[in-house]
Amino acid sequence: MRNYSRGGEALKVFYSGAYVRPSYAFDTTRKAKWVADSLVAHPIDGVELQEPRAVTAEELADIHDRGYVEAIRTGVPDDLARSQGFMKWNPGVWDAVCAMSGGVVEAVHTAIKEGASGSLSSGLHHARRDSGAGFCTFNGLALGAKAAIKAGVRKVLILDLDAHGGRGTHSIVNLWREVTQLDISVCDFDTAYKPALPGRVVLVRKSQEYQRTIEAYLNVMERNGPFGVCLYNAGMDPFEGSAEGGLEGITAAILRAREQFVFSWCRRTKTPVAFVLAGGYTGPSCTKDELVDLHRLTIEAAANIR
Ligand SMILES: [Zn+2]
């Protein structure tokens, strides 16, 4: 039973050291630890880190081609094992993507029971059934939706506010009548798809329209609920300083307001919510600390609705 008022019960955020085990180092394979370390050094009230159970090859075969799952597990063939775009494969890639996928599944189960949860997972929404894409290896959003449906949820909302589109997720879930995808992007990569109605793909080109577009479409979605769970791909790469995906004029303050609106909407509509980190990239205009602070906005807003 969903419940938003369990005073004293922590918001569980899933993370394990395995998330950062790939030898190929870039933000997606490293930042979960940066955020986790920051939560240890500067805790957010009521937030508790928990280690997830890694998913198995068998569970992944629910949404991915078995040959592709084997390629990620073994590194062979190399081109398929690196189809997400990593420069090199090592066994840590398998450990990481199974743990990150497990974190999403546990966050979904926890959200259904407790109202909200999350996982410090990223690199999910471009992954296809039979290959990786756009630095995403396994599609934890599709896997999380499948876990929700198996748990008896009849309507799942996948809310994707990463800068880029969620066409990989669509390529897996497009025939699942339980799933509604709302994808609001600021960059056209992987936005060329049409989800079944009432789902939408919306491309925002002006920062002034960002917040009101999100508010308007979430309010449209409300008429199609109630949803048994919302899987929230809480990308921070719309940030104007993000090295990938950023849109000029989208500031940390706008992203703070976005997170507050999304989690308030979930609370008001009694929609259990499971969030993941998704995109967000360091570069000349975004330091590691700034990126961590952006991702903390999601966790803070989630903690505040409880
Ligand atoms: Zn992105």
Boltz pocket constraint, residues with backbone or C-beta under 6 A from the ligand:
constraints:
  - pocket:
      binder: B
      contacts: [[A, 162], [A, 163], [A, 164], [A, 235], [A, 237], [A, 244], [A, 245], [A, 279], [A, 280]]
      max_distance: 6.0
